[in-house]
Amino acid sequence: MAQPKHRYRIRARKAVVLWLGLCVVVLFILYRYVAPMPYRPVIWQEAQMNHLSPYLIAAVIRVESSYRPDVVSDKGAVGLMQLIPSTAEWASLKADKKVLKKGGLLNPATNIHLGSWYLSQLLKSYRGNEVLGLAAYNAGARNVQSWMTHGLLTPSAKSAARVPFPETKNFVHRVLFLKTLYRILYGFLPLFAVQSRSIP
């Protein structure tokens, strides 16, 4: 009678090993393809300097450029955080009191620095509301003000569905989703815990 119990234990062990293996594969896919985080030290540094969530910065980069530092959009936005050169030049003068060097936006550290500073300024102007700040980052503050005036956009994430620009609507939803995913993967899982727990 001991033999059936032995077989049951073997099957149970195989099931556990299979389940653990599946978890490892899923985590590998998530970390490698869905929510990678290159430039992590720079992201954490800029998050602390600008009082931002590093997961928010990481999510913006993932949506904007998929972490490709040399990408240039049809509208002329450059680099990891897809900054328009004129906006980046203004940000450089305001944040660092210096002129942005030619080609500087192709430098990952510079791009993340200016993009994070610009995002932090937008969030401040909307009292920290990420829905409004992200919409302004993508579509511009004037459009956001117009949408708010006409009741199309509010601080609620659900209101983003009423934004008339499909790109902005998708941008806000994707960034907020990925921010949560980044927080789970790099903040909550002990193996990948971040160095600073004081960052929101």
DOVOVEX-883223 format. One record per residue (C-alpha): x, y, z negated; residue in three letters. Coordinates in steps of 0.02 Angstrom, whole numbers. Example, Ala and Ser with C-alpha at 12.3 -4.5 7.8 and 13.67 -1.06 7.14 Angstrom:
<recs>
@xx=615&yy=-225&zz=-390&rest=ala .
@xx=684&yy=-53&zz=-357&rest=ser .
</recs>
This chain:
<recs>
@xx=0&yy=0&zz=0&rest=met .
@xx=150&yy=115&zz=-18&rest=ala .
@xx=183&yy=117&zz=170&rest=gln .
@xx=32&yy=227&zz=220&rest=pro .
@xx=82&yy=356&zz=88&rest=lys .
@xx=259&yy=357&zz=157&rest=his .
@xx=194&yy=386&zz=333&rest=arg .
@xx=82&yy=526&zz=271&rest=tyr .
@xx=231&yy=612&zz=189&rest=arg .
@xx=333&yy=598&zz=349&rest=ile .
@xx=191&yy=673&zz=450&rest=arg .
@xx=169&yy=813&zz=323&rest=ala .
@xx=355&yy=854&zz=330&rest=arg .
@xx=351&yy=855&zz=520&rest=lys .
@xx=201&yy=972&zz=516&rest=ala .
@xx=291&yy=1091&zz=397&rest=val .
@xx=449&yy=1090&zz=504&rest=val .
@xx=345&yy=1120&zz=660&rest=leu .
@xx=252&yy=1263&zz=577&rest=trp .
@xx=413&yy=1344&zz=516&rest=leu .
@xx=490&yy=1325&zz=688&rest=gly .
@xx=340&yy=1409&zz=766&rest=leu .
@xx=353&yy=1553&zz=641&rest=cys .
@xx=537&yy=1577&zz=685&rest=val .
@xx=496&yy=1581&zz=871&rest=val .
@xx=355&yy=1707&zz=845&rest=val .
@xx=467&yy=1818&zz=738&rest=leu .
@xx=606&yy=1808&zz=866&rest=phe .
@xx=486&yy=1864&zz=1003&rest=ile .
@xx=420&yy=2006&zz=895&rest=leu .
@xx=593&yy=2070&zz=847&rest=tyr .
@xx=672&yy=2047&zz=1018&rest=arg .
@xx=535&yy=2096&zz=1139&rest=tyr .
@xx=383&yy=2175&zz=1053&rest=val .
@xx=461&yy=2284&zz=918&rest=ala .
@xx=650&yy=2296&zz=936&rest=pro .
@xx=742&yy=2432&zz=843&rest=met .
@xx=910&yy=2478&zz=919&rest=pro .
@xx=990&yy=2636&zz=850&rest=tyr .
@xx=921&yy=2594&zz=678&rest=arg .
@xx=1051&yy=2695&zz=579&rest=pro .
@xx=1013&yy=2851&zz=683&rest=val .
@xx=825&yy=2826&zz=664&rest=ile .
@xx=841&yy=2810&zz=475&rest=trp .
@xx=953&yy=2962&zz=462&rest=gln .
@xx=836&yy=3071&zz=564&rest=glu .
@xx=685&yy=3006&zz=469&rest=ala .
@xx=763&yy=3061&zz=305&rest=gln .
@xx=819&yy=3230&zz=373&rest=met .
@xx=649&yy=3270&zz=448&rest=asn .
@xx=540&yy=3188&zz=314&rest=his .
@xx=466&yy=3066&zz=440&rest=leu .
@xx=426&yy=2883&zz=434&rest=ser .
@xx=564&yy=2787&zz=525&rest=pro .
@xx=430&yy=2668&zz=585&rest=tyr .
@xx=341&yy=2813&zz=670&rest=leu .
@xx=501&yy=2868&zz=759&rest=ile .
@xx=536&yy=2689&zz=812&rest=ala .
@xx=359&yy=2669&zz=878&rest=ala .
@xx=368&yy=2831&zz=978&rest=val .
@xx=532&yy=2775&zz=1058&rest=ile .
@xx=460&yy=2604&zz=1098&rest=arg .
@xx=308&yy=2678&zz=1185&rest=val .
@xx=398&yy=2821&zz=1271&rest=glu .
@xx=550&yy=2732&zz=1342&rest=ser .
@xx=558&yy=2551&zz=1280&rest=ser .
@xx=727&yy=2601&zz=1207&rest=tyr .
@xx=804&yy=2643&zz=1376&rest=arg .
@xx=914&yy=2796&zz=1345&rest=pro .
@xx=934&yy=2844&zz=1528&rest=asp .
@xx=752&yy=2839&zz=1584&rest=val .
@xx=681&yy=2996&zz=1667&rest=val .
@xx=495&yy=3013&zz=1699&rest=ser .
@xx=408&yy=3085&zz=1852&rest=asp .
@xx=372&yy=3241&zz=1749&rest=lys .
@xx=556&yy=3262&zz=1707&rest=gly .
@xx=550&yy=3197&zz=1528&rest=ala .
@xx=719&yy=3125&zz=1480&rest=val .
@xx=787&yy=2989&zz=1368&rest=gly .
@xx=729&yy=2885&zz=1222&rest=leu .
@xx=596&yy=3004&zz=1158&rest=met .
@xx=554&yy=3072&zz=1331&rest=gln .
@xx=588&yy=3255&zz=1298&rest=leu .
@xx=556&yy=3391&zz=1426&rest=ile .
@xx=723&yy=3484&zz=1446&rest=pro .
@xx=646&yy=3655&zz=1410&rest=ser .
@xx=568&yy=3589&zz=1249&rest=thr .
@xx=731&yy=3506&zz=1199&rest=ala .
@xx=828&yy=3667&zz=1230&rest=glu .
@xx=706&yy=3763&zz=1120&rest=trp .
@xx=717&yy=3628&zz=985&rest=ala .
@xx=907&yy=3633&zz=990&rest=ser .
@xx=909&yy=3821&zz=964&rest=leu .
@xx=783&yy=3811&zz=822&rest=lys .
@xx=850&yy=3657&zz=734&rest=ala .
@xx=1037&yy=3673&zz=761&rest=asp .
@xx=1061&yy=3855&zz=814&rest=lys .
@xx=1156&yy=3800&zz=969&rest=lys .
@xx=1130&yy=3777&zz=1155&rest=val .
@xx=1096&yy=3600&zz=1213&rest=leu .
@xx=1237&yy=3535&zz=1321&rest=lys .
@xx=1199&yy=3482&zz=1498&rest=lys .
@xx=1157&yy=3297&zz=1500&rest=gly .
@xx=1142&yy=3298&zz=1311&rest=gly .
@xx=971&yy=3216&zz=1313&rest=leu .
@xx=1047&yy=3058&zz=1384&rest=leu .
@xx=1144&yy=3039&zz=1223&rest=asn .
@xx=1038&yy=2926&zz=1110&rest=pro .
@xx=1086&yy=3014&zz=947&rest=ala .
@xx=1050&yy=3186&zz=1018&rest=thr .
@xx=885&yy=3132&zz=1094&rest=asn .
@xx=824&yy=3050&zz=934&rest=ile .
@xx=882&yy=3201&zz=833&rest=his .
@xx=789&yy=3329&zz=938&rest=leu .
@xx=637&yy=3218&zz=966&rest=gly .
@xx=619&yy=3183&zz=780&rest=ser .
@xx=637&yy=3366&zz=736&rest=trp .
@xx=507&yy=3415&zz=866&rest=tyr .
@xx=387&yy=3280&zz=806&rest=leu .
@xx=409&yy=3338&zz=626&rest=ser .
@xx=365&yy=3517&zz=675&rest=gln .
@xx=207&yy=3459&zz=761&rest=leu .
@xx=156&yy=3356&zz=611&rest=leu .
@xx=185&yy=3505&zz=497&rest=lys .
@xx=72&yy=3613&zz=605&rest=ser .
@xx=-66&yy=3483&zz=586&rest=tyr .
@xx=-38&yy=3457&zz=399&rest=arg .
@xx=43&yy=3289&zz=425&rest=gly .
@xx=-98&yy=3213&zz=527&rest=asn .
@xx=-19&yy=3085&zz=643&rest=glu .
@xx=-165&yy=3075&zz=765&rest=val .
@xx=-158&yy=3261&zz=803&rest=leu .
@xx=32&yy=3268&zz=798&rest=gly .
@xx=53&yy=3122&zz=917&rest=leu .
@xx=-78&yy=3191&zz=1036&rest=ala .
@xx=15&yy=3357&zz=1040&rest=ala .
@xx=181&yy=3267&zz=1066&rest=tyr .
@xx=110&yy=3183&zz=1220&rest=asn .
@xx=-9&yy=3312&zz=1293&rest=ala .
@xx=46&yy=3477&zz=1216&rest=gly .
@xx=-23&yy=3583&zz=1075&rest=ala .
@xx=-135&yy=3686&zz=1190&rest=arg .
@xx=-230&yy=3534&zz=1249&rest=asn .
@xx=-250&yy=3472&zz=1071&rest=val .
@xx=-318&yy=3640&zz=1017&rest=gln .
@xx=-442&yy=3637&zz=1161&rest=ser .
@xx=-499&yy=3461&zz=1119&rest=trp .
@xx=-520&yy=3507&zz=936&rest=met .
@xx=-619&yy=3663&zz=982&rest=thr .
@xx=-738&yy=3559&zz=1088&rest=his .
@xx=-754&yy=3424&zz=956&rest=gly .
@xx=-667&yy=3291&zz=1059&rest=leu .
@xx=-523&yy=3265&zz=940&rest=leu .
@xx=-521&yy=3261&zz=750&rest=thr .
@xx=-396&yy=3197&zz=620&rest=pro .
@xx=-480&yy=3027&zz=630&rest=ser .
@xx=-392&yy=2894&zz=734&rest=ala .
@xx=-561&yy=2843&zz=808&rest=lys .
@xx=-579&yy=3014&zz=889&rest=ser .
@xx=-428&yy=2978&zz=1000&rest=ala .
@xx=-545&yy=2872&zz=1105&rest=ala .
@xx=-634&yy=3032&zz=1160&rest=arg .
@xx=-476&yy=3115&zz=1225&rest=val .
@xx=-499&yy=3150&zz=1412&rest=pro .
@xx=-318&yy=3105&zz=1453&rest=phe .
@xx=-303&yy=2913&zz=1465&rest=pro .
@xx=-114&yy=2925&zz=1442&rest=glu .
@xx=-131&yy=3022&zz=1280&rest=thr .
@xx=-269&yy=2909&zz=1216&rest=lys .
@xx=-163&yy=2754&zz=1247&rest=asn .
@xx=-8&yy=2839&zz=1177&rest=phe .
@xx=-89&yy=2879&zz=1010&rest=val .
@xx=-165&yy=2707&zz=989&rest=his .
@xx=-6&yy=2614&zz=1039&rest=arg .
@xx=108&yy=2717&zz=928&rest=val .
@xx=-3&yy=2696&zz=775&rest=leu .
@xx=-16&yy=2508&zz=806&rest=phe .
@xx=171&yy=2489&zz=830&rest=leu .
@xx=208&yy=2595&zz=677&rest=lys .
@xx=111&yy=2469&zz=573&rest=thr .
@xx=200&yy=2324&zz=658&rest=leu .
@xx=371&yy=2403&zz=628&rest=tyr .
@xx=327&yy=2431&zz=445&rest=arg .
@xx=282&yy=2247&zz=426&rest=ile .
@xx=434&yy=2181&zz=518&rest=leu .
@xx=567&yy=2298&zz=451&rest=tyr .
@xx=491&yy=2356&zz=287&rest=gly .
@xx=393&yy=2215&zz=209&rest=phe .
@xx=487&yy=2058&zz=262&rest=leu .
@xx=631&yy=2035&zz=137&rest=pro .
@xx=754&yy=1971&zz=267&rest=leu .
@xx=740&yy=2132&zz=366&rest=phe .
@xx=707&yy=2254&zz=223&rest=ala .
@xx=768&yy=2430&zz=253&rest=val .
@xx=897&yy=2516&zz=147&rest=gln .
@xx=789&yy=2660&zz=88&rest=ser .
@xx=622&yy=2627&zz=7&rest=arg .
@xx=586&yy=2811&zz=-24&rest=ser .
@xx=537&yy=2843&zz=157&rest=ile .
@xx=348&yy=2832&zz=187&rest=pro .
</recs>
